[in-house]
Amino acid sequence: MNGSGGASAASVSSAPPAQEEGMTWWYRWLCRLSGVLGAFSCAVSGLFNCITIHPLNIAAGVWMIVNAFILLLCEAPFCCQFIECANTVAAKVDALRSWQKAVFYCGMAVVPIVISLTLTTLLGNAIAFATGVLYGLSALGKKGDAISYARIQQQKQQADEEKLAETLEGEL
């Protein structure tokens, strides 16, 4: 009884992982792919941004390179196998909710733009920001269908008509 029953009870009591938040498998892979593409975009643009004499551009470029590393570490830990804690960091990030990932990724992408507003920083962080937007959209959930929306509106309208009828009967 303690063998497999205890393990299944422990897994049920833990918080649900981000995969069970309502994301389909293809949307999860789309988010991961955009994260990896955003990381490469940030890295290349960060390198180009560092080739200058302006200190703010260099700071933004370094920040973009760090963003690229963090995105790769979180979304594709197999690319960072030389780091011992890569899989544990990826597991902790996977345990986060979608809106937390969205805030984190969008915040990381906005900082270099605030430091140095150039075309290189805008284009380099666009895909990383889009990754955050994709996670944010998944946090919003599925859109309701038109039939259920029309049913809710019809119920509200019927309730309003009943209240109006009651007030008119009360006045007579």
N, C-alpha and C positions, 0 to 999 in steps of 0.2 A: 504494500500500500504506500509506503514512503518512497519507493523507487520512482515510478513514472507519474504517479498522482501528484506528488509534491512539486515536481518540475512543471507539470501542466498548470497547477494552481498558481505557481509563481509567475508564469508567463502571462496568465490571464489578468493578474492583478496589476501588472506593470502598465505604464501609459502606452497608448496606441502609437505605433511609429507613424512617421509622416506618409508612408506609402498607403496607409489605410484611411487617409483623410479624404478620400474621394477622387484622387488622381488616377487616371487610367495609366496603363503601362506606357502607351505611346507618348502621353503628355509628360510623364516622368522622364522618359528618354529625351524628349524635346528640350526639357529644362536642363538636363545634364549636358546635352550637345551644345546648347547655347552658352552654358557656363564654360565649357572647354574652348569654344570659339571666342568667347569674351576674354578668356585668359590669354589666348594667343594674340588677340587684337591689342589687349592692354600691354603685353610684353613688347610687341614690335613698336607700338606707338610710344611706349615709355622709353625705349632705346633711342628712337628718333628725337624724342623730347629732351633727352639728356645731352644731345650734341648741340650745345649752345653755350653762351657765356652768361646768360641771364640766370641768376640763382633761383628765381621762382619757377622757371621752366625746368630746371634740374630737379628741384624738390618735387614738382608734379610728376616728372618722369620716374623718379625713384618710387614715389607713392604708387604709380601705375604698375611698376614692376612687382612691388610687394602685393598689390591687388591681384596680379596675374598668378603669383605663387599661391596666394590664399584660395583663389578660385579653383586652381588645379588641385590643391590639397583637399578641398571640400567636395568637389564634383567628380574628380577623377583621381582617386588616391593611388591607382596603379601607375600613374605617371611620376609619382614621388616615392618610389620604393626605397630610395636611399635614405629616407627619413624613417626612423623606427616607429614613431608615433603616428604615422600617416593614416593607418587603418583605424586607430582609436579616435582620431580627430574626425575622420569621415563618418564614423558611426555616431559620434555625438552630434554632428551637424545633421545627419539623417534623422535623428530623434527630435530635432527642432520642428516646430510647426511651420507651415508655408509662409505665414505672414511674418514670422521672425526672420526667415531666410530673405524674404523680400526686403524688409527694412535694412538688414545687414548688407545685402548686395547693392541695393540702390544707394545706401549711405556711403559705401566704399567707392562707388563710381562717381559720386558727386564731389567728393573732397578734392581730387585733382583739378576738376573744373573750377572750383572755387579758388584754388591756389593760383592757377594760371589758365585764363580763358583763351585758349587758342584752338584752331581747327584740329590740330593733332590730338589734343586732350578730348575734344568733343567726339571726334570719330573713334578714337581709341577706346573710350569708355561707353560708347553707345551700345555695344552688344552686351557688355557686363551689366549695364543698367537695364537692358531688355530682359536679361535673365531674372533680375529682381522683379520686373513687371510680370513676367510669366508666373513666378511663384506667388506674387500678389493676386493675380487673377485666379490661380487655383485655390487660394485662401477664400475668395469670394464664393466659390462653389458653383454648382450647376445653375443654369438659368431655368426658371420654371417654364412649363409649357403653356401655351395659350389657352388650352381648355380649362386647366385648373385656375388660371387667372380670371377667366370669364366667369367661372363658377363662384369664385370669391366675390367678384364684383356684383353678381346677381344676388347673392346672399345679403350683401350690404344694402343693396337697393330694396330688397324685400323687407329688411329690418327697418329701414327708414320709412317705407310706406306704412308699415304696421304702427310705428310710433306716431306718424301723422294722423292715421285713422283713429288711434286712441285719443289723441288730443282733441280731434274734431268731435268725437262722441262725448268727451268730457264737457265740452262747452255747451252741448245741446241739453 
